[in-house]
Amino acid sequence: MFKKKCFSYVIAIVLFLSAPVLSAEIYLYDDVEINSSKIILGEIARIETDSDNVYKALSDIELGDAPRPGRSVEMNPELISLHIRNNGFNRSDYNINSDGNIRIHVSSQNLSSEDLFNKVEKVIKEEIYKDLEAYALEQDIQISIELLSSPGDKDIPDGEINVEIDNEINRPAGRLNIPVKIYIDENYWSRVFMTLRVNYLMDVYLLKNDLTRNQRIDESDLVYEETKFDFYPDKLIMSLNNEIIEHGVTNRNYQKGQILKLSMLEYPDVISFNQEVIAEFEQGSVFVTTKVKARDNGSIGEIIEVENIETGNRMQAEVLNENRVRIIN
């Protein structure tokens, strides 16, 4: 009789020790509101466990895409259990407590086309003014941005809205199709496209008369007045006291009223092929001049090839004026 009792106790202990031990209790909420683009177990349930590692592993499990802002979705405990097992847990590792399906919805707000444009406009203007400050443009300039097309009003998750403009858009001007990244509480949410027109208003030099190719320009050919234009201001000639005005000529015909730009002028050739010129060379405290023959046509500031008349050696030289160059190698 005693042996039978001992045997029964042993069986009871073995069965107790071999019985599954739950490591986590999962309590699903009946109705829950989320802000993220994914449904995460830790956001829709209370998880109780003695293990920090188990808690984190369960909390981070993704259960699928969240519904669109303002919409809701129902999820049953069996489907949630399947996701948990697909993430490496056994059915005996947890217990799900629920009264039925859980309703999940995303809190939302409306982002109007006007609000989105205002945010984008602010970002673009800040970037332009920052760049113009580095460009050292010493006069007032007004920037006007017109909205041509947008994605329209959008329902988006609740939270602080920020926008980011693609870095590939450098020095915006004229008609632009701009990709805009939308962030909610610093988390990336979506990417949309907007079509804008960026214009500038400032005092510029305008041609007073028609100009022909190879013509020099002076103050009598220009008028200075406030003008609206759709290109970036770094293309303008802002001062008549510079070398391109002093030495340059027009590179083609231009009409009265056009804005004076750097691209309209070029340096004429002041040295021609086979011309004998003076070459100067400086190394340390030694300064030498010699006669060379130009092997290219060249304008002021241009690098051409020259040939030493006595030795026949060829070198690179910078054109200084119509009869002088500086050896650079």
SULVEN-V733948 format. One record per residue. N is the residue number from 1. D_CENTER is the distance of its C-alpha to the mean C-alpha in whole Angstrom. Layout:
n;d_center
N;D_CENTER
N;D_CENTER
This chain:
n;d_center
1;85
2;83
3;82
4;81
5;79
6;77
7;76
8;75
9;73
10;71
11;70
12;69
13;67
14;65
15;64
16;62
17;61
18;60
19;58
20;55
21;53
22;50
23;47
24;45
25;46
26;43
27;44
28;41
29;41
30;42
31;39
32;36
33;33
34;29
35;26
36;24
37;23
38;26
39;29
40;30
41;34
42;34
43;32
44;35
45;38
46;40
47;41
48;44
49;44
50;46
51;43
52;40
53;38
54;40
55;38
56;35
57;35
58;36
59;34
60;31
61;32
62;30
63;32
64;30
65;27
66;28
67;29
68;27
69;27
70;30
71;32
72;34
73;35
74;38
75;39
76;42
77;43
78;44
79;41
80;39
81;42
82;41
83;37
84;39
85;41
86;38
87;37
88;40
89;42
90;46
91;47
92;49
93;47
94;46
95;47
96;45
97;47
98;46
99;48
100;47
101;43
102;40
103;38
104;35
105;32
106;29
107;29
108;27
109;26
110;25
111;22
112;23
113;21
114;22
115;20
116;17
117;17
118;18
119;15
120;13
121;15
122;15
123;11
124;11
125;14
126;14
127;11
128;13
129;16
130;15
131;14
132;18
133;19
134;19
135;20
136;23
137;24
138;27
139;27
140;26
141;24
142;23
143;20
144;21
145;18
146;20
147;20
148;21
149;20
150;19
151;19
152;22
153;23
154;23
155;24
156;22
157;23
158;25
159;23
160;20
161;17
162;14
163;11
164;7
165;5
166;3
167;2
168;5
169;7
170;9
171;12
172;12
173;16
174;18
175;18
176;14
177;13
178;10
179;9
180;9
181;9
182;13
183;14
184;18
185;19
186;16
187;16
188;14
189;16
190;15
191;12
192;14
193;13
194;15
195;16
196;16
197;18
198;17
199;20
200;22
201;25
202;27
203;30
204;30
205;33
206;34
207;37
208;40
209;42
210;41
211;40
212;41
213;40
214;41
215;42
216;41
217;39
218;41
219;41
220;43
221;41
222;38
223;38
224;35
225;34
226;31
227;30
228;27
229;24
230;21
231;20
232;18
233;21
234;20
235;22
236;25
237;29
238;29
239;32
240;35
241;36
242;34
243;35
244;34
245;36
246;39
247;39
248;37
249;38
250;36
251;35
252;37
253;38
254;36
255;37
256;38
257;36
258;33
259;30
260;31
261;28
262;28
263;27
264;31
265;33
266;34
267;36
268;39
269;41
270;44
271;45
272;46
273;47
274;50
275;50
276;52
277;50
278;50
279;48
280;47
281;46
282;46
283;46
284;46
285;49
286;50
287;50
288;51
289;51
290;53
291;53
292;50
293;50
294;47
295;46
296;43
297;42
298;40
299;39
300;38
301;35
302;35
303;36
304;39
305;42
306;45
307;49
308;51
309;54
310;57
311;55
312;53
313;50
314;47
315;44
316;40
317;41
318;39
319;40
320;41
321;44
322;46
323;48
324;46
325;44
326;42
327;43
328;39
329;41
